[in-house]
Amino acid sequence: MTAGELAGHFPFAKPTMSAHFAVLREADLVHATKVGGSIVYSLKLSVVEDALLGFAESLGVGVERNSHQAKRETS
């Protein structure tokens, strides 16, 4: 989605959303591509998946990361 489309889903001013997008880019959670006068953001699913797996593991929930990564690499 474009930055404007994403901002439309939240009750924040566009400069606030821009700051949040910058944090997400810095954390390598999204990819930003300039298309004309807009910036299109894409979620980096593999990064988010790894973060969620790490969080779940820290709570003792789910499969071990190495086991999950091995399954993903063989797929």
CHARMM-style PDB file with segment names, atoms N, HN, CA, C and O in Angstrom:
ATOM      1  N   MET     1       0.845  -1.185   0.000  1.00  0.00      PROA
ATOM      2  CA  MET     1       0.000   0.000   0.000  1.00  0.00      PROA
ATOM      3  C   MET     1       0.888   1.246   0.000  1.00  0.00      PROA
ATOM      4  O   MET     1       2.049   1.203   0.407  1.00  0.00      PROA
ATOM      5  N   THR     2       0.319   2.337  -0.460  1.00  0.00      PROA
ATOM      6  HN  THR     2      -0.624   2.372  -0.790  1.00  0.00      PROA
ATOM      7  CA  THR     2       1.066   3.589  -0.403  1.00  0.00      PROA
ATOM      8  C   THR     2       1.006   4.136   1.021  1.00  0.00      PROA
ATOM      9  O   THR     2       0.170   3.729   1.828  1.00  0.00      PROA
ATOM     10  N   ALA     3       1.904   5.058   1.305  1.00  0.00      PROA
ATOM     11  HN  ALA     3       2.584   5.388   0.650  1.00  0.00      PROA
ATOM     12  CA  ALA     3       1.918   5.683   2.634  1.00  0.00      PROA
ATOM     13  C   ALA     3       0.571   6.333   2.923  1.00  0.00      PROA
ATOM     14  O   ALA     3       0.065   6.233   4.040  1.00  0.00      PROA
ATOM     15  N   GLY     4      -0.015   6.995   1.932  1.00  0.00      PROA
ATOM     16  HN  GLY     4       0.396   7.075   1.024  1.00  0.00      PROA
ATOM     17  CA  GLY     4      -1.314   7.636   2.114  1.00  0.00      PROA
ATOM     18  C   GLY     4      -2.423   6.642   2.401  1.00  0.00      PROA
ATOM     19  O   GLY     4      -3.275   6.890   3.254  1.00  0.00      PROA
ATOM     20  N   GLU     5      -2.418   5.519   1.697  1.00  0.00      PROA
ATOM     21  HN  GLU     5      -1.726   5.318   1.004  1.00  0.00      PROA
ATOM     22  CA  GLU     5      -3.428   4.475   1.934  1.00  0.00      PROA
ATOM     23  C   GLU     5      -3.296   3.904   3.343  1.00  0.00      PROA
ATOM     24  O   GLU     5      -4.290   3.704   4.041  1.00  0.00      PROA
ATOM     25  N   LEU     6      -2.070   3.650   3.742  1.00  0.00      PROA
ATOM     26  HN  LEU     6      -1.263   3.813   3.175  1.00  0.00      PROA
ATOM     27  CA  LEU     6      -1.847   3.128   5.098  1.00  0.00      PROA
ATOM     28  C   LEU     6      -2.273   4.148   6.155  1.00  0.00      PROA
ATOM     29  O   LEU     6      -2.909   3.793   7.147  1.00  0.00      PROA
ATOM     30  N   ALA     7      -1.921   5.402   5.937  1.00  0.00      PROA
ATOM     31  HN  ALA     7      -1.404   5.690   5.131  1.00  0.00      PROA
ATOM     32  CA  ALA     7      -2.252   6.456   6.908  1.00  0.00      PROA
ATOM     33  C   ALA     7      -3.755   6.592   7.079  1.00  0.00      PROA
ATOM     34  O   ALA     7      -4.226   6.944   8.160  1.00  0.00      PROA
ATOM     35  N   GLY     8      -4.510   6.319   6.029  1.00  0.00      PROA
ATOM     36  HN  GLY     8      -4.127   6.033   5.150  1.00  0.00      PROA
ATOM     37  CA  GLY     8      -5.962   6.404   6.101  1.00  0.00      PROA
ATOM     38  C   GLY     8      -6.595   5.423   7.072  1.00  0.00      PROA
ATOM     39  O   GLY     8      -7.756   5.585   7.446  1.00  0.00      PROA
ATOM     40  N   HSD     9      -5.854   4.416   7.480  1.00  0.00      PROA
ATOM     41  HN  HSD     9      -4.910   4.284   7.176  1.00  0.00      PROA
ATOM     42  CA  HSD     9      -6.376   3.393   8.398  1.00  0.00      PROA
ATOM     43  C   HSD     9      -6.101   3.711   9.868  1.00  0.00      PROA
ATOM     44  O   HSD     9      -6.526   2.973  10.756  1.00  0.00      PROA
ATOM     45  N   PHE    10      -5.394   4.804  10.119  1.00  0.00      PROA
ATOM     46  HN  PHE    10      -5.049   5.404   9.398  1.00  0.00      PROA
ATOM     47  CA  PHE    10      -5.000   5.141  11.487  1.00  0.00      PROA
ATOM     48  C   PHE    10      -5.349   6.586  11.806  1.00  0.00      PROA
ATOM     49  O   PHE    10      -5.307   7.443  10.923  1.00  0.00      PROA
ATOM     50  N   PRO    11      -5.696   6.866  13.072  1.00  0.00      PROA
ATOM     51  CA  PRO    11      -6.093   8.229  13.458  1.00  0.00      PROA
ATOM     52  C   PRO    11      -4.905   9.122  13.830  1.00  0.00      PROA
ATOM     53  O   PRO    11      -4.946   9.819  14.844  1.00  0.00      PROA
ATOM     54  N   PHE    12      -3.852   9.100  13.015  1.00  0.00      PROA
ATOM     55  HN  PHE    12      -3.818   8.534  12.192  1.00  0.00      PROA
ATOM     56  CA  PHE    12      -2.660   9.888  13.294  1.00  0.00      PROA
ATOM     57  C   PHE    12      -2.402  10.846  12.143  1.00  0.00      PROA
ATOM     58  O   PHE    12      -2.821  10.589  11.015  1.00  0.00      PROA
ATOM     59  N   ALA    13      -1.722  11.934  12.417  1.00  0.00      PROA
ATOM     60  HN  ALA    13      -1.381  12.142  13.334  1.00  0.00      PROA
ATOM     61  CA  ALA    13      -1.328  12.870  11.381  1.00  0.00      PROA
ATOM     62  C   ALA    13      -0.283  12.221  10.471  1.00  0.00      PROA
ATOM     63  O   ALA    13       0.455  11.338  10.910  1.00  0.00      PROA
ATOM     64  N   LYS    14      -0.215  12.646   9.223  1.00  0.00      PROA
ATOM     65  HN  LYS    14      -0.815  13.362   8.866  1.00  0.00      PROA
ATOM     66  CA  LYS    14       0.734  12.062   8.274  1.00  0.00      PROA
ATOM     67  C   LYS    14       2.189  12.170   8.729  1.00  0.00      PROA
ATOM     68  O   LYS    14       2.953  11.229   8.515  1.00  0.00      PROA
ATOM     69  N   PRO    15       2.609  13.291   9.357  1.00  0.00      PROA
ATOM     70  CA  PRO    15       4.000  13.332   9.844  1.00  0.00      PROA
ATOM     71  C   PRO    15       4.277  12.261  10.907  1.00  0.00      PROA
ATOM     72  O   PRO    15       5.376  11.712  10.964  1.00  0.00      PROA
ATOM     73  N   THR    16       3.287  11.971  11.738  1.00  0.00      PROA
ATOM     74  HN  THR    16       2.393  12.417  11.692  1.00  0.00      PROA
ATOM     75  CA  THR    16       3.437  10.921  12.752  1.00  0.00      PROA
ATOM     76  C   THR    16       3.586   9.567  12.073  1.00  0.00      PROA
ATOM     77  O   THR    16       4.433   8.760  12.453  1.00  0.00      PROA
ATOM     78  N   MET    17       2.754   9.326  11.064  1.00  0.00      PROA
ATOM     79  HN  MET    17       2.065   9.982  10.754  1.00  0.00      PROA
ATOM     80  CA  MET    17       2.829   8.064  10.335  1.00  0.00      PROA
ATOM     81  C   MET    17       4.179   7.945   9.628  1.00  0.00      PROA
ATOM     82  O   MET    17       4.772   6.867   9.596  1.00  0.00      PROA
ATOM     83  N   SER    18       4.659   9.039   9.069  1.00  0.00      PROA
ATOM     84  HN  SER    18       4.178   9.915   9.094  1.00  0.00      PROA
ATOM     85  CA  SER    18       5.955   9.033   8.393  1.00  0.00      PROA
ATOM     86  C   SER    18       7.065   8.617   9.353  1.00  0.00      PROA
ATOM     87  O   SER    18       7.967   7.865   8.984  1.00  0.00      PROA
ATOM     88  N   ALA    19       6.990   9.109  10.576  1.00  0.00      PROA
ATOM     89  HN  ALA    19       6.257   9.720  10.875  1.00  0.00      PROA
ATOM     90  CA  ALA    19       7.990   8.735  11.583  1.00  0.00      PROA
ATOM     91  C   ALA    19       7.902   7.248  11.897  1.00  0.00      PROA
ATOM     92  O   ALA    19       8.927   6.590  12.072  1.00  0.00      PROA
ATOM     93  N   HSD    20       6.694   6.718  11.969  1.00  0.00      PROA
ATOM     94  HN  HSD    20       5.861   7.253  11.826  1.00  0.00      PROA
ATOM     95  CA  HSD    20       6.517   5.282  12.229  1.00  0.00      PROA
ATOM     96  C   HSD    20       7.041   4.455  11.059  1.00  0.00      PROA
ATOM     97  O   HSD    20       7.675   3.420  11.263  1.00  0.00      PROA
ATOM     98  N   PHE    21       6.778   4.908   9.835  1.00  0.00      PROA
ATOM     99  HN  PHE    21       6.262   5.748   9.669  1.00  0.00      PROA
ATOM    100  CA  PHE    21       7.300   4.197   8.667  1.00  0.00      PROA
ATOM    101  C   PHE    21       8.824   4.165   8.696  1.00  0.00      PROA
ATOM    102  O   PHE    21       9.436   3.156   8.346  1.00  0.00      PROA
ATOM    103  N   ALA    22       9.434   5.270   9.114  1.00  0.00      PROA
ATOM    104  HN  ALA    22       8.937   6.090   9.398  1.00  0.00      PROA
ATOM    105  CA  ALA    22      10.891   5.330   9.204  1.00  0.00      PROA
ATOM    106  C   ALA    22      11.423   4.304  10.204  1.00  0.00      PROA
ATOM    107  O   ALA    22      12.452   3.672   9.965  1.00  0.00      PROA
ATOM    108  N   VAL    23      10.722   4.142  11.316  1.00  0.00      PROA
ATOM    109  HN  VAL    23       9.887   4.656  11.511  1.00  0.00      PROA
ATOM    110  CA  VAL    23      11.125   3.151  12.322  1.00  0.00      PROA
ATOM    111  C   VAL    23      11.003   1.746  11.744  1.00  0.00      PROA
ATOM    112  O   VAL    23      11.887   0.914  11.947  1.00  0.00      PROA
ATOM    113  N   LEU    24       9.922   1.477  11.029  1.00  0.00      PROA
ATOM    114  HN  LEU    24       9.204   2.153  10.864  1.00  0.00      PROA
ATOM    115  CA  LEU    24       9.726   0.155  10.428  1.00  0.00      PROA
ATOM    116  C   LEU    24      10.798  -0.141   9.374  1.00  0.00      PROA
ATOM    117  O   LEU    24      11.277  -1.270   9.272  1.00  0.00      PROA
ATOM    118  N   ARG    25      11.173   0.881   8.589  1.00  0.00      PROA
ATOM    119  HN  ARG    25      10.784   1.799   8.672  1.00  0.00      PROA
ATOM    120  CA  ARG    25      12.256   0.698   7.608  1.00  0.00      PROA
ATOM    121  C   ARG    25      13.576   0.442   8.324  1.00  0.00      PROA
ATOM    122  O   ARG    25      14.337  -0.443   7.932  1.00  0.00      PROA
ATOM    123  N   GLU    26      13.846   1.209   9.364  1.00  0.00      PROA
ATOM    124  HN  GLU    26      13.228   1.928   9.682  1.00  0.00      PROA
ATOM    125  CA  GLU    26      15.097   1.048  10.128  1.00  0.00      PROA
ATOM    126  C   GLU    26      15.191  -0.353  10.734  1.00  0.00      PROA
ATOM    127  O   GLU    26      16.275  -0.932  10.807  1.00  0.00      PROA
ATOM    128  N   ALA    27      14.060  -0.890  11.165  1.00  0.00      PROA
ATOM    129  HN  ALA    27      13.180  -0.420  11.106  1.00  0.00      PROA
ATOM    130  CA  ALA    27      14.022  -2.232  11.750  1.00  0.00      PROA
ATOM    131  C   ALA    27      14.022  -3.318  10.674  1.00  0.00      PROA
ATOM    132  O   ALA    27      14.014  -4.508  10.991  1.00  0.00      PROA
ATOM    133  N   ASP    28      14.032  -2.912   9.406  1.00  0.00      PROA
ATOM    134  HN  ASP    28      14.038  -1.946   9.149  1.00  0.00      PROA
ATOM    135  CA  ASP    28      14.031  -3.828   8.265  1.00  0.00      PROA
ATOM    136  C   ASP    28      12.776  -4.696   8.218  1.00  0.00      PROA
ATOM    137  O   ASP    28      12.820  -5.840   7.765  1.00  0.00      PROA
ATOM    138  N   LEU    29      11.649  -4.138   8.693  1.00  0.00      PROA
ATOM    139  HN  LEU    29      11.613  -3.209   9.060  1.00  0.00      PROA
ATOM    140  CA  LEU    29      10.382  -4.867   8.669  1.00  0.00      PROA
ATOM    141  C   LEU    29       9.569  -4.582   7.415  1.00  0.00      PROA
ATOM    142  O   LEU    29       8.689  -5.363   7.055  1.00  0.00      PROA
ATOM    143  N   VAL    30       9.856  -3.477   6.752  1.00  0.00      PROA
ATOM    144  HN  VAL    30      10.571  -2.843   7.044  1.00  0.00      PROA
ATOM    145  CA  VAL    30       9.144  -3.128   5.520  1.00  0.00      PROA
ATOM    146  C   VAL    30      10.152  -2.728   4.447  1.00  0.00      PROA
ATOM    147  O   VAL    30      11.280  -2.326   4.731  1.00  0.00      PROA
ATOM    148  N   HSD    31       9.700  -2.854   3.216  1.00  0.00      PROA
ATOM    149  HN  HSD    31       8.784  -3.181   2.985  1.00  0.00      PROA
ATOM    150  CA  HSD    31      10.475  -2.398   2.067  1.00  0.00      PROA
ATOM    151  C   HSD    31       9.723  -1.218   1.463  1.00  0.00      PROA
ATOM    152  O   HSD    31       8.518  -1.310   1.229  1.00  0.00      PROA
ATOM    153  N   ALA    32      10.409  -0.126   1.212  1.00  0.00      PROA
ATOM    154  HN  ALA    32      11.388  -0.051   1.402  1.00  0.00      PROA
ATOM    155  CA  ALA    32       9.787   1.059   0.643  1.00  0.00      PROA
ATOM    156  C   ALA    32      10.282   1.264  -0.785  1.00  0.00      PROA
ATOM    157  O   ALA    32      11.483   1.237  -1.050  1.00  0.00      PROA
ATOM    158  N   THR    33       9.334   1.469  -1.701  1.00  0.00      PROA
ATOM    159  HN  THR    33       8.358   1.492  -1.486  1.00  0.00      PROA
ATOM    160  CA  THR    33       9.662   1.703  -3.098  1.00  0.00      PROA
ATOM    161  C   THR    33       8.968   2.985  -3.552  1.00  0.00      PROA
ATOM    162  O   THR    33       7.760   3.140  -3.373  1.00  0.00      PROA
ATOM    163  N   LYS    34       9.726   3.888  -4.131  1.00  0.00      PROA
ATOM    164  HN  LYS    34      10.708   3.762  -4.276  1.00  0.00      PROA
ATOM    165  CA  LYS    34       9.137   5.131  -4.634  1.00  0.00      PROA
ATOM    166  C   LYS    34       8.539   4.856  -6.010  1.00  0.00      PROA
ATOM    167  O   LYS    34       9.227   4.385  -6.915  1.00  0.00      PROA
ATOM    168  N   VAL    35       7.253   5.156  -6.154  1.00  0.00      PROA
ATOM    169  HN  VAL    35       6.694   5.539  -5.419  1.00  0.00      PROA
ATOM    170  CA  VAL    35       6.538   4.975  -7.415  1.00  0.00      PROA
ATOM    171  C   VAL    35       5.882   6.306  -7.745  1.00  0.00      PROA
ATOM    172  O   VAL    35       4.881   6.685  -7.137  1.00  0.00      PROA
ATOM    173  N   GLY    36       6.450   7.003  -8.705  1.00  0.00      PROA
ATOM    174  HN  GLY    36       7.263   6.695  -9.199  1.00  0.00      PROA
ATOM    175  CA  GLY    36       5.954   8.344  -9.021  1.00  0.00      PROA
ATOM    176  C   GLY    36       6.139   9.246  -7.815  1.00  0.00      PROA
ATOM    177  O   GLY    36       7.248   9.388  -7.300  1.00  0.00      PROA
ATOM    178  N   GLY    37       5.045   9.857  -7.366  1.00  0.00      PROA
ATOM    179  HN  GLY    37       4.145   9.741  -7.785  1.00  0.00      PROA
ATOM    180  CA  GLY    37       5.103  10.745  -6.207  1.00  0.00      PROA
ATOM    181  C   GLY    37       4.749  10.064  -4.900  1.00  0.00      PROA
ATOM    182  O   GLY    37       4.629  10.724  -3.868  1.00  0.00      PROA
ATOM    183  N   SER    38       4.581   8.751  -4.931  1.00  0.00      PROA
ATOM    184  HN  SER    38       4.679   8.214  -5.769  1.00  0.00      PROA
ATOM    185  CA  SER    38       4.178   8.009  -3.738  1.00  0.00      PROA
ATOM    186  C   SER    38       5.252   7.028  -3.315  1.00  0.00      PROA
ATOM    187  O   SER    38       6.124   6.658  -4.102  1.00  0.00      PROA
ATOM    188  N   ILE    39       5.178   6.618  -2.076  1.00  0.00      PROA
ATOM    189  HN  ILE    39       4.470   6.919  -1.436  1.00  0.00      PROA
ATOM    190  CA  ILE    39       6.040   5.548  -1.569  1.00  0.00      PROA
ATOM    191  C   ILE    39       5.138   4.364  -1.262  1.00  0.00      PROA
ATOM    192  O   ILE    39       4.160   4.488  -0.525  1.00  0.00      PROA
ATOM    193  N   VAL    40       5.475   3.218  -1.833  1.00  0.00      PROA
ATOM    194  HN  VAL    40       6.269   3.117  -2.432  1.00  0.00      PROA
ATOM    195  CA  VAL    40       4.705   2.001  -1.621  1.00  0.00      PROA
ATOM    196  C   VAL    40       5.474   1.138  -0.623  1.00  0.00      PROA
ATOM    197  O   VAL    40       6.661   0.864  -0.803  1.00  0.00      PROA
ATOM    198  N   TYR    41       4.773   0.713   0.434  1.00  0.00      PROA
ATOM    199  HN  TYR    41       3.809   0.936   0.580  1.00  0.00      PROA
ATOM    200  CA  TYR    41       5.389  -0.105   1.476  1.00  0.00      PROA
ATOM    201  C   TYR    41       4.930  -1.547   1.349  1.00  0.00      PROA
ATOM    202  O   TYR    41       3.752  -1.823   1.123  1.00  0.00      PROA
ATOM    203  N   SER    42       5.882  -2.461   1.497  1.00  0.00      PROA
ATOM    204  HN  SER    42       6.839  -2.236   1.680  1.00  0.00      PROA
ATOM    205  CA  SER    42       5.609  -3.897   1.504  1.00  0.00      PROA
ATOM    206  C   SER    42       6.174  -4.487   2.777  1.00  0.00      PROA
ATOM    207  O   SER    42       7.295  -4.169   3.175  1.00  0.00      PROA
ATOM    208  N   LEU    43       5.408  -5.333   3.405  1.00  0.00      PROA
ATOM    209  HN  LEU    43       4.498  -5.591   3.081  1.00  0.00      PROA
ATOM    210  CA  LEU    43       5.838  -5.999   4.624  1.00  0.00      PROA
ATOM    211  C   LEU    43       6.801  -7.119   4.266  1.00  0.00      PROA
ATOM    212  O   LEU    43       6.523  -7.914   3.368  1.00  0.00      PROA
ATOM    213  N   LYS    44       7.928  -7.187   4.959  1.00  0.00      PROA
ATOM    214  HN  LYS    44       8.154  -6.541   5.689  1.00  0.00      PROA
ATOM    215  CA  LYS    44       8.903  -8.267   4.755  1.00  0.00      PROA
ATOM    216  C   LYS    44       8.464  -9.431   5.640  1.00  0.00      PROA
ATOM    217  O   LYS    44       8.826  -9.517   6.813  1.00  0.00      PROA
ATOM    218  N   LEU    45       7.676 -10.323   5.045  1.00  0.00      PROA
ATOM    219  HN  LEU    45       7.381 -10.253   4.092  1.00  0.00      PROA
ATOM    220  CA  LEU    45       7.058 -11.402   5.814  1.00  0.00      PROA
ATOM    221  C   LEU    45       8.076 -12.310   6.488  1.00  0.00      PROA
ATOM    222  O   LEU    45       7.842 -12.745   7.615  1.00  0.00      PROA
ATOM    223  N   SER    46       9.191 -12.610   5.842  1.00  0.00      PROA
ATOM    224  HN  SER    46       9.381 -12.256   4.926  1.00  0.00      PROA
ATOM    225  CA  SER    46      10.169 -13.514   6.453  1.00  0.00      PROA
ATOM    226  C   SER    46      10.760 -12.892   7.717  1.00  0.00      PROA
ATOM    227  O   SER    46      11.014 -13.597   8.694  1.00  0.00      PROA
ATOM    228  N   VAL    47      10.979 -11.584   7.703  1.00  0.00      PROA
ATOM    229  HN  VAL    47      10.773 -11.012   6.909  1.00  0.00      PROA
ATOM    230  CA  VAL    47      11.525 -10.900   8.881  1.00  0.00      PROA
ATOM    231  C   VAL    47      10.504 -10.902  10.008  1.00  0.00      PROA
ATOM    232  O   VAL    47      10.844 -11.157  11.164  1.00  0.00      PROA
ATOM    233  N   VAL    48       9.242 -10.615   9.666  1.00  0.00      PROA
ATOM    234  HN  VAL    48       8.966 -10.407   8.727  1.00  0.00      PROA
ATOM    235  CA  VAL    48       8.181 -10.600  10.671  1.00  0.00      PROA
ATOM    236  C   VAL    48       7.973 -12.008  11.223  1.00  0.00      PROA
ATOM    237  O   VAL    48       7.800 -12.185  12.429  1.00  0.00      PROA
ATOM    238  N   GLU    49       7.990 -13.006  10.344  1.00  0.00      PROA
ATOM    239  HN  GLU    49       8.130 -12.862   9.365  1.00  0.00      PROA
ATOM    240  CA  GLU    49       7.828 -14.391  10.789  1.00  0.00      PROA
ATOM    241  C   GLU    49       8.927 -14.775  11.780  1.00  0.00      PROA
ATOM    242  O   GLU    49       8.640 -15.371  12.818  1.00  0.00      PROA
ATOM    243  N   ASP    50      10.176 -14.441  11.470  1.00  0.00      PROA
ATOM    244  HN  ASP    50      10.409 -13.957  10.627  1.00  0.00      PROA
ATOM    245  CA  ASP    50      11.285 -14.754  12.372  1.00  0.00      PROA
ATOM    246  C   ASP    50      11.132 -14.035  13.710  1.00  0.00      PROA
ATOM    247  O   ASP    50      11.419 -14.609  14.761  1.00  0.00      PROA
ATOM    248  N   ALA    51      10.679 -12.779  13.673  1.00  0.00      PROA
ATOM    249  HN  ALA    51      10.445 -12.313  12.820  1.00  0.00      PROA
ATOM    250  CA  ALA    51      10.481 -12.028  14.914  1.00  0.00      PROA
ATOM    251  C   ALA    51       9.378 -12.663  15.757  1.00  0.00      PROA
ATOM    252  O   ALA    51       9.524 -12.797  16.972  1.00  0.00      PROA
ATOM    253  N   LEU    52       8.285 -13.052  15.120  1.00  0.00      PROA
ATOM    254  HN  LEU    52       8.168 -12.943  14.133  1.00  0.00      PROA
ATOM    255  CA  LEU    52       7.181 -13.689  15.855  1.00  0.00      PROA
ATOM    256  C   LEU    52       7.593 -15.041  16.415  1.00  0.00      PROA
ATOM    257  O   LEU    52       7.219 -15.395  17.533  1.00  0.00      PROA
ATOM    258  N   LEU    53       8.364 -15.796  15.638  1.00  0.00      PROA
ATOM    259  HN  LEU    53       8.668 -15.508  14.730  1.00  0.00      PROA
ATOM    260  CA  LEU    53       8.846 -17.090  16.135  1.00  0.00      PROA
ATOM    261  C   LEU    53       9.762 -16.898  17.344  1.00  0.00      PROA
ATOM    262  O   LEU    53       9.668 -17.635  18.325  1.00  0.00      PROA
ATOM    263  N   GLY    54      10.639 -15.915  17.266  1.00  0.00      PROA
ATOM    264  HN  GLY    54      10.716 -15.316  16.468  1.00  0.00      PROA
ATOM    265  CA  GLY    54      11.521 -15.633  18.395  1.00  0.00      PROA
ATOM    266  C   GLY    54      10.736 -15.235  19.629  1.00  0.00      PROA
ATOM    267  O   GLY    54      11.055 -15.660  20.739  1.00  0.00      PROA
ATOM    268  N   PHE    55       9.712 -14.421  19.440  1.00  0.00      PROA
ATOM    269  HN  PHE    55       9.453 -14.075  18.538  1.00  0.00      PROA
ATOM    270  CA  PHE    55       8.860 -14.003  20.552  1.00  0.00      PROA
ATOM    271  C   PHE    55       8.128 -15.205  21.145  1.00  0.00      PROA
ATOM    272  O   PHE    55       8.078 -15.365  22.365  1.00  0.00      PROA
ATOM    273  N   ALA    56       7.565 -16.044  20.286  1.00  0.00      PROA
ATOM    274  HN  ALA    56       7.606 -15.913  19.295  1.00  0.00      PROA
ATOM    275  CA  ALA    56       6.856 -17.229  20.763  1.00  0.00      PROA
ATOM    276  C   ALA    56       7.800 -18.153  21.526  1.00  0.00      PROA
ATOM    277  O   ALA    56       7.440 -18.695  22.571  1.00  0.00      PROA
ATOM    278  N   GLU    57       9.004 -18.328  20.998  1.00  0.00      PROA
ATOM    279  HN  GLU    57       9.296 -17.888  20.149  1.00  0.00      PROA
ATOM    280  CA  GLU    57       9.982 -19.183  21.676  1.00  0.00      PROA
ATOM    281  C   GLU    57      10.341 -18.628  23.049  1.00  0.00      PROA
ATOM    282  O   GLU    57      10.520 -19.386  24.003  1.00  0.00      PROA
ATOM    283  N   SER    58      10.445 -17.306  23.146  1.00  0.00      PROA
ATOM    284  HN  SER    58      10.299 -16.691  22.372  1.00  0.00      PROA
ATOM    285  CA  SER    58      10.786 -16.712  24.441  1.00  0.00      PROA
ATOM    286  C   SER    58       9.697 -16.975  25.476  1.00  0.00      PROA
ATOM    287  O   SER    58       9.949 -16.951  26.680  1.00  0.00      PROA
ATOM    288  N   LEU    59       8.486 -17.227  24.990  1.00  0.00      PROA
ATOM    289  HN  LEU    59       8.281 -17.247  24.012  1.00  0.00      PROA
ATOM    290  CA  LEU    59       7.376 -17.569  25.882  1.00  0.00      PROA
ATOM    291  C   LEU    59       7.231 -19.072  26.061  1.00  0.00      PROA
ATOM    292  O   LEU    59       6.386 -19.533  26.828  1.00  0.00      PROA
ATOM    293  N   GLY    60       8.059 -19.837  25.350  1.00  0.00      PROA
ATOM    294  HN  GLY    60       8.746 -19.463  24.727  1.00  0.00      PROA
ATOM    295  CA  GLY    60       7.982 -21.287  25.444  1.00  0.00      PROA
ATOM    296  C   GLY    60       6.855 -21.873  24.616  1.00  0.00      PROA
ATOM    297  O   GLY    60       6.367 -22.965  24.908  1.00  0.00      PROA
ATOM    298  N   VAL    61       6.433 -21.142  23.570  1.00  0.00      PROA
ATOM    299  HN  VAL    61       6.829 -20.255  23.332  1.00  0.00      PROA
ATOM    300  CA  VAL    61       5.323 -21.580  22.733  1.00  0.00      PROA
ATOM    301  C   VAL    61       5.840 -21.939  21.353  1.00  0.00      PROA
ATOM    302  O   VAL    61       6.714 -21.252  20.825  1.00  0.00      PROA
ATOM    303  N   GLY    62       5.314 -23.008  20.755  1.00  0.00      PROA
ATOM    304  HN  GLY    62       4.605 -23.567  21.184  1.00  0.00      PROA
ATOM    305  CA  GLY    62       5.610 -23.320  19.363  1.00  0.00      PROA
ATOM    306  C   GLY    62       6.822 -24.198  19.172  1.00  0.00      PROA
ATOM    307  O   GLY    62       7.311 -24.842  20.100  1.00  0.00      PROA
ATOM    308  N   VAL    63       7.296 -24.205  17.930  1.00  0.00      PROA
ATOM    309  HN  VAL    63       6.899 -23.682  17.176  1.00  0.00      PROA
ATOM    310  CA  VAL    63       8.420 -25.053  17.546  1.00  0.00      PROA
ATOM    311  C   VAL    63       9.727 -24.299  17.707  1.00  0.00      PROA
ATOM    312  O   VAL    63       9.752 -23.071  17.793  1.00  0.00      PROA
ATOM    313  N   GLU    64      10.808 -25.057  17.745  1.00  0.00      PROA
ATOM    314  HN  GLU    64      10.788 -26.055  17.675  1.00  0.00      PROA
ATOM    315  CA  GLU    64      12.117 -24.428  17.837  1.00  0.00      PROA
ATOM    316  C   GLU    64      12.455 -23.766  16.511  1.00  0.00      PROA
ATOM    317  O   GLU    64      12.078 -24.264  15.451  1.00  0.00      PROA
ATOM    318  N   ARG    65      13.161 -22.652  16.567  1.00  0.00      PROA
ATOM    319  HN  ARG    65      13.467 -22.247  17.429  1.00  0.00      PROA
ATOM    320  CA  ARG    65      13.500 -21.877  15.367  1.00  0.00      PROA
ATOM    321  C   ARG    65      14.273 -22.720  14.366  1.00  0.00      PROA
ATOM    322  O   ARG    65      13.961 -22.678  13.176  1.00  0.00      PROA
ATOM    323  N   ASN    66      15.269 -23.484  14.802  1.00  0.00      PROA
ATOM    324  HN  ASN    66      15.522 -23.518  15.768  1.00  0.00      PROA
ATOM    325  CA  ASN    66      16.079 -24.275  13.873  1.00  0.00      PROA
ATOM    326  C   ASN    66      15.226 -25.293  13.138  1.00  0.00      PROA
ATOM    327  O   ASN    66      15.430 -25.535  11.949  1.00  0.00      PROA
ATOM    328  N   SER    67      14.275 -25.890  13.839  1.00  0.00      PROA
ATOM    329  HN  SER    67      14.109 -25.693  14.806  1.00  0.00      PROA
ATOM    330  CA  SER    67      13.385 -26.852  13.229  1.00  0.00      PROA
ATOM    331  C   SER    67      12.520 -26.179  12.178  1.00  0.00      PROA
ATOM    332  O   SER    67      12.333 -26.719  11.087  1.00  0.00      PROA
ATOM    333  N   HSD    68      11.992 -25.006  12.497  1.00  0.00      PROA
ATOM    334  HN  HSD    68      12.144 -24.568  13.383  1.00  0.00      PROA
ATOM    335  CA  HSD    68      11.143 -24.275  11.570  1.00  0.00      PROA
ATOM    336  C   HSD    68      11.946 -23.811  10.359  1.00  0.00      PROA
ATOM    337  O   HSD    68      11.468 -23.914   9.229  1.00  0.00      PROA
ATOM    338  N   GLN    69      13.143 -23.308  10.571  1.00  0.00      PROA
ATOM    339  HN  GLN    69      13.531 -23.223  11.489  1.00  0.00      PROA
ATOM    340  CA  GLN    69      13.966 -22.843   9.465  1.00  0.00      PROA
ATOM    341  C   GLN    69      14.339 -23.998   8.541  1.00  0.00      PROA
ATOM    342  O   GLN    69      14.370 -23.834   7.322  1.00  0.00      PROA
ATOM    343  N   ALA    70      14.618 -25.149   9.107  1.00  0.00      PROA
ATOM    344  HN  ALA    70      14.593 -25.283  10.098  1.00  0.00      PROA
ATOM    345  CA  ALA    70      14.962 -26.313   8.282  1.00  0.00      PROA
ATOM    346  C   ALA    70      13.787 -26.695   7.406  1.00  0.00      PROA
ATOM    347  O   ALA    70      13.976 -27.025   6.235  1.00  0.00      PROA
ATOM    348  N   LYS    71      12.575 -26.658   7.947  1.00  0.00      PROA
ATOM    349  HN  LYS    71      12.421 -26.390   8.898  1.00  0.00      PROA
ATOM    350  CA  LYS    71      11.384 -26.963   7.160  1.00  0.00      PROA
ATOM    351  C   LYS    71      11.216 -25.955   6.043  1.00  0.00      PROA
ATOM    352  O   LYS    71      10.897 -26.326   4.913  1.00  0.00      PROA
ATOM    353  N   ARG    72      11.433 -24.655   6.352  1.00  0.00      PROA
ATOM    354  HN  ARG    72      11.692 -24.354   7.269  1.00  0.00      PROA
ATOM    355  CA  ARG    72      11.254 -23.604   5.369  1.00  0.00      PROA
ATOM    356  C   ARG    72      12.299 -23.718   4.257  1.00  0.00      PROA
ATOM    357  O   ARG    72      11.990 -23.466   3.092  1.00  0.00      PROA
ATOM    358  N   GLU    73      13.532 -24.094   4.606  1.00  0.00      PROA
ATOM    359  HN  GLU    73      13.782 -24.299   5.552  1.00  0.00      PROA
ATOM    360  CA  GLU    73      14.600 -24.196   3.613  1.00  0.00      PROA
ATOM    361  C   GLU    73      14.409 -25.380   2.679  1.00  0.00      PROA
ATOM    362  O   GLU    73      14.863 -25.341   1.535  1.00  0.00      PROA
ATOM    363  N   THR    74      13.749 -26.428   3.143  1.00  0.00      PROA
ATOM    364  HN  THR    74      13.381 -26.460   4.072  1.00  0.00      PROA
ATOM    365  CA  THR    74      13.534 -27.611   2.305  1.00  0.00      PROA
ATOM    366  C   THR    74      12.275 -27.482   1.471  1.00  0.00      PROA
ATOM    367  O   THR    74      12.044 -28.306   0.586  1.00  0.00      PROA
ATOM    368  N   SER    75      11.459 -26.479   1.722  1.00  0.00      PROA
ATOM    369  HN  SER    75      11.647 -25.810   2.441  1.00  0.00      PROA
ATOM    370  CA  SER    75      10.210 -26.302   0.951  1.00  0.00      PROA
ATOM    371  C   SER    75      10.484 -25.679  -0.388  1.00  0.00      PROA
ATOM    372  OT1 SER    75       9.557 -25.457  -1.167  1.00  0.00      PROA
TER     373      SER     75
END
